[in-house]
Amino acid sequence: MSGFDAAWLALREPADAAARSAALEDALARALAARGGTLACVDLACGTGANLRHLAPRLPGPQHWRLVDADAALLAEARRRCAGLRDRDGAVVEVTYVQTDLAAADLAACCAGAALVTASALLDLVSAAWLGRLAAAIAQNHSVALFALDYDGRRVCVPADRDDALAQAAFDAHQRRDKGFGPALGPQAAAYAARALAAQGFRVDRAPSDWRLGAREAALQGELLRGWTQAAVEAAPASRAAFEAWLGRRLAQCETGQLGLSVGHEDLLALPL
C-alpha cells in the first residue's frame, strides 16, 4: 500500500465507489436540493478528486467545488481528471484547487461558505482534537457534512489464518499513531465524529461502506496485504518474522484467487437540525 500516491488512489477508487452508502448519498442530495442556488462544496484532503468525481453526478447543480490538499502532485492530477465533470443536471462543475496543510489550516476558513463539507478516508487519520475543531467549523458555517470510507476496525480474511488476529492488532495500533494531525483516532473515528457533530447540534446518520474484495480485486488485495504487513512490522517489530510469514501465505492465496477480504468502513452524514 503506497501511502497516498496517485497509483494507490486509482487502485482503490472502484472499490470505494462500490462500497459507499447510496442511502446516505440520496439523503444528502435531498438536503442540498432543498437549499437551492449554486451548491458550494469543500472536499478536504481531496487526493486526485475521486470524492468529487463520485458525488458531483449524484448531486443537483449548479455546483462549485473547492478541492483542498497538501500535495501539489495530487492536485495536478485532480485538475486533469476532473476537467469537464458534470453535475446531475448536466451542467459543468466549477472547481477551484487549494494547496494547504490541513493539519495547520484554519478550518473555519476552509469551510467558509460551503453548503457541503466532505472528505473520503480522512477521519481515521486525524486526532480527536483536530476533528473537534472541524466539527465546530462545520457547525459555525451551518454546512451539511458527508464523510465516507473511514476504517472502523472490522476486517475478515477468508480462509482464516492462525496469525490474523496478531497482524490486525499490530495494524490497528499503527493506525492510532500520529499521521500529522496528532494521535490518530483510527478505528474509532466514525464513532467519535458522530458524537462530536451531535454535540454541535447535528442529526447524524451512519452506514457501513465495507470493501468486499475477491479474485477480481487481486491487485488491490496484494497492495493491502503488503501495506498491512509494513504497518504491523513498524508497530511490533519483534513479530516481524510472524508477519512476513503471514504475508507470504496470504499472497499465495491472493495469487491463486483463493482469498476473500472484507474491510469495514463507515460513511457518516450530518445534517443541521
Secondary structure as a PSIPRED ss2 file (coil, helix, strand):
# PSIPRED VFORMAT (PSIPRED V4.0)

   1 M C   1.000  0.000  0.000
   2 S C   1.000  0.000  0.000
   3 G C   1.000  0.000  0.000
   4 F C   1.000  0.000  0.000
   5 D C   1.000  0.000  0.000
   6 A H   0.000  1.000  0.000
   7 A H   0.000  1.000  0.000
   8 W H   0.000  1.000  0.000
   9 L H   0.000  1.000  0.000
  10 A H   0.000  1.000  0.000
  11 L H   0.000  1.000  0.000
  12 R H   0.000  1.000  0.000
  13 E H   0.000  1.000  0.000
  14 P H   0.000  1.000  0.000
  15 A H   0.000  1.000  0.000
  16 D H   0.000  1.000  0.000
  17 A H   0.000  1.000  0.000
  18 A H   0.000  1.000  0.000
  19 A H   0.000  1.000  0.000
  20 R C   1.000  0.000  0.000
  21 S C   1.000  0.000  0.000
  22 A H   0.000  1.000  0.000
  23 A H   0.000  1.000  0.000
  24 L H   0.000  1.000  0.000
  25 E H   0.000  1.000  0.000
  26 D H   0.000  1.000  0.000
  27 A H   0.000  1.000  0.000
  28 L H   0.000  1.000  0.000
  29 A H   0.000  1.000  0.000
  30 R H   0.000  1.000  0.000
  31 A H   0.000  1.000  0.000
  32 L H   0.000  1.000  0.000
  33 A H   0.000  1.000  0.000
  34 A C   1.000  0.000  0.000
  35 R C   1.000  0.000  0.000
  36 G C   1.000  0.000  0.000
  37 G C   1.000  0.000  0.000
  38 T C   1.000  0.000  0.000
  39 L E   0.000  0.000  1.000
  40 A E   0.000  0.000  1.000
  41 C E   0.000  0.000  1.000
  42 V E   0.000  0.000  1.000
  43 D E   0.000  0.000  1.000
  44 L E   0.000  0.000  1.000
  45 A C   1.000  0.000  0.000
  46 C C   1.000  0.000  0.000
  47 G C   1.000  0.000  0.000
  48 T C   1.000  0.000  0.000
  49 G C   1.000  0.000  0.000
  50 A H   0.000  1.000  0.000
  51 N H   0.000  1.000  0.000
  52 L H   0.000  1.000  0.000
  53 R H   0.000  1.000  0.000
  54 H H   0.000  1.000  0.000
  55 L H   0.000  1.000  0.000
  56 A H   0.000  1.000  0.000
  57 P H   0.000  1.000  0.000
  58 R H   0.000  1.000  0.000
  59 L C   1.000  0.000  0.000
  60 P C   1.000  0.000  0.000
  61 G C   1.000  0.000  0.000
  62 P C   1.000  0.000  0.000
  63 Q E   0.000  0.000  1.000
  64 H E   0.000  0.000  1.000
  65 W E   0.000  0.000  1.000
  66 R E   0.000  0.000  1.000
  67 L E   0.000  0.000  1.000
  68 V E   0.000  0.000  1.000
  69 D E   0.000  0.000  1.000
  70 A C   1.000  0.000  0.000
  71 D C   1.000  0.000  0.000
  72 A H   0.000  1.000  0.000
  73 A H   0.000  1.000  0.000
  74 L H   0.000  1.000  0.000
  75 L H   0.000  1.000  0.000
  76 A H   0.000  1.000  0.000
  77 E H   0.000  1.000  0.000
  78 A H   0.000  1.000  0.000
  79 R H   0.000  1.000  0.000
  80 R H   0.000  1.000  0.000
  81 R H   0.000  1.000  0.000
  82 C H   0.000  1.000  0.000
  83 A C   1.000  0.000  0.000
  84 G C   1.000  0.000  0.000
  85 L C   1.000  0.000  0.000
  86 R E   0.000  0.000  1.000
  87 D C   1.000  0.000  0.000
  88 R C   1.000  0.000  0.000
  89 D C   1.000  0.000  0.000
  90 G C   1.000  0.000  0.000
  91 A C   1.000  0.000  0.000
  92 V E   0.000  0.000  1.000
  93 V C   1.000  0.000  0.000
  94 E E   0.000  0.000  1.000
  95 V E   0.000  0.000  1.000
  96 T E   0.000  0.000  1.000
  97 Y E   0.000  0.000  1.000
  98 V E   0.000  0.000  1.000
  99 Q E   0.000  0.000  1.000
 100 T C   1.000  0.000  0.000
 101 D C   1.000  0.000  0.000
 102 L C   1.000  0.000  0.000
 103 A C   1.000  0.000  0.000
 104 A C   1.000  0.000  0.000
 105 A C   1.000  0.000  0.000
 106 D C   1.000  0.000  0.000
 107 L H   0.000  1.000  0.000
 108 A H   0.000  1.000  0.000
 109 A H   0.000  1.000  0.000
 110 C H   0.000  1.000  0.000
 111 C H   0.000  1.000  0.000
 112 A C   1.000  0.000  0.000
 113 G C   1.000  0.000  0.000
 114 A C   1.000  0.000  0.000
 115 A C   1.000  0.000  0.000
 116 L E   0.000  0.000  1.000
 117 V E   0.000  0.000  1.000
 118 T E   0.000  0.000  1.000
 119 A E   0.000  0.000  1.000
 120 S E   0.000  0.000  1.000
 121 A C   1.000  0.000  0.000
 122 L C   1.000  0.000  0.000
 123 L H   0.000  1.000  0.000
 124 D H   0.000  1.000  0.000
 125 L H   0.000  1.000  0.000
 126 V C   1.000  0.000  0.000
 127 S C   1.000  0.000  0.000
 128 A H   0.000  1.000  0.000
 129 A H   0.000  1.000  0.000
 130 W H   0.000  1.000  0.000
 131 L H   0.000  1.000  0.000
 132 G H   0.000  1.000  0.000
 133 R H   0.000  1.000  0.000
 134 L H   0.000  1.000  0.000
 135 A H   0.000  1.000  0.000
 136 A H   0.000  1.000  0.000
 137 A H   0.000  1.000  0.000
 138 I H   0.000  1.000  0.000
 139 A H   0.000  1.000  0.000
 140 Q H   0.000  1.000  0.000
 141 N H   0.000  1.000  0.000
 142 H C   1.000  0.000  0.000
 143 S C   1.000  0.000  0.000
 144 V E   0.000  0.000  1.000
 145 A E   0.000  0.000  1.000
 146 L E   0.000  0.000  1.000
 147 F E   0.000  0.000  1.000
 148 A E   0.000  0.000  1.000
 149 L E   0.000  0.000  1.000
 150 D E   0.000  0.000  1.000
 151 Y E   0.000  0.000  1.000
 152 D E   0.000  0.000  1.000
 153 G E   0.000  0.000  1.000
 154 R E   0.000  0.000  1.000
 155 R E   0.000  0.000  1.000
 156 V E   0.000  0.000  1.000
 157 C E   0.000  0.000  1.000
 158 V E   0.000  0.000  1.000
 159 P C   1.000  0.000  0.000
 160 A C   1.000  0.000  0.000
 161 D C   1.000  0.000  0.000
 162 R C   1.000  0.000  0.000
 163 D C   1.000  0.000  0.000
 164 D H   0.000  1.000  0.000
 165 A H   0.000  1.000  0.000
 166 L H   0.000  1.000  0.000
 167 A H   0.000  1.000  0.000
 168 Q H   0.000  1.000  0.000
 169 A H   0.000  1.000  0.000
 170 A H   0.000  1.000  0.000
 171 F H   0.000  1.000  0.000
 172 D H   0.000  1.000  0.000
 173 A H   0.000  1.000  0.000
 174 H H   0.000  1.000  0.000
 175 Q H   0.000  1.000  0.000
 176 R C   1.000  0.000  0.000
 177 R C   1.000  0.000  0.000
 178 D E   0.000  0.000  1.000
 179 K C   1.000  0.000  0.000
 180 G C   1.000  0.000  0.000
 181 F C   1.000  0.000  0.000
 182 G C   1.000  0.000  0.000
 183 P E   0.000  0.000  1.000
 184 A C   1.000  0.000  0.000
 185 L C   1.000  0.000  0.000
 186 G H   0.000  1.000  0.000
 187 P H   0.000  1.000  0.000
 188 Q H   0.000  1.000  0.000
 189 A H   0.000  1.000  0.000
 190 A H   0.000  1.000  0.000
 191 A H   0.000  1.000  0.000
 192 Y H   0.000  1.000  0.000
 193 A H   0.000  1.000  0.000
 194 A H   0.000  1.000  0.000
 195 R H   0.000  1.000  0.000
 196 A H   0.000  1.000  0.000
 197 L H   0.000  1.000  0.000
 198 A H   0.000  1.000  0.000
 199 A H   0.000  1.000  0.000
 200 Q C   1.000  0.000  0.000
 201 G C   1.000  0.000  0.000
 202 F E   0.000  0.000  1.000
 203 R E   0.000  0.000  1.000
 204 V E   0.000  0.000  1.000
 205 D E   0.000  0.000  1.000
 206 R E   0.000  0.000  1.000
 207 A E   0.000  0.000  1.000
 208 P E   0.000  0.000  1.000
 209 S C   1.000  0.000  0.000
 210 D C   1.000  0.000  0.000
 211 W E   0.000  0.000  1.000
 212 R E   0.000  0.000  1.000
 213 L E   0.000  0.000  1.000
 214 G C   1.000  0.000  0.000
 215 A H   0.000  1.000  0.000
 216 R H   0.000  1.000  0.000
 217 E H   0.000  1.000  0.000
 218 A H   0.000  1.000  0.000
 219 A H   0.000  1.000  0.000
 220 L H   0.000  1.000  0.000
 221 Q H   0.000  1.000  0.000
 222 G H   0.000  1.000  0.000
 223 E H   0.000  1.000  0.000
 224 L H   0.000  1.000  0.000
 225 L H   0.000  1.000  0.000
 226 R H   0.000  1.000  0.000
 227 G H   0.000  1.000  0.000
 228 W H   0.000  1.000  0.000
 229 T H   0.000  1.000  0.000
 230 Q H   0.000  1.000  0.000
 231 A H   0.000  1.000  0.000
 232 A H   0.000  1.000  0.000
 233 V H   0.000  1.000  0.000
 234 E H   0.000  1.000  0.000
 235 A H   0.000  1.000  0.000
 236 A C   1.000  0.000  0.000
 237 P H   0.000  1.000  0.000
 238 A H   0.000  1.000  0.000
 239 S H   0.000  1.000  0.000
 240 R H   0.000  1.000  0.000
 241 A H   0.000  1.000  0.000
 242 A H   0.000  1.000  0.000
 243 F H   0.000  1.000  0.000
 244 E H   0.000  1.000  0.000
 245 A H   0.000  1.000  0.000
 246 W H   0.000  1.000  0.000
 247 L H   0.000  1.000  0.000
 248 G H   0.000  1.000  0.000
 249 R H   0.000  1.000  0.000
 250 R H   0.000  1.000  0.000
 251 L H   0.000  1.000  0.000
 252 A H   0.000  1.000  0.000
 253 Q H   0.000  1.000  0.000
 254 C H   0.000  1.000  0.000
 255 E H   0.000  1.000  0.000
 256 T C   1.000  0.000  0.000
 257 G C   1.000  0.000  0.000
 258 Q C   1.000  0.000  0.000
 259 L C   1.000  0.000  0.000
 260 G E   0.000  0.000  1.000
 261 L E   0.000  0.000  1.000
 262 S E   0.000  0.000  1.000
 263 V E   0.000  0.000  1.000
 264 G E   0.000  0.000  1.000
 265 H E   0.000  0.000  1.000
 266 E E   0.000  0.000  1.000
 267 D E   0.000  0.000  1.000
 268 L E   0.000  0.000  1.000
 269 L E   0.000  0.000  1.000
 270 A E   0.000  0.000  1.000
 271 L E   0.000  0.000  1.000
 272 P E   0.000  0.000  1.000
 273 L C   1.000  0.000  0.000
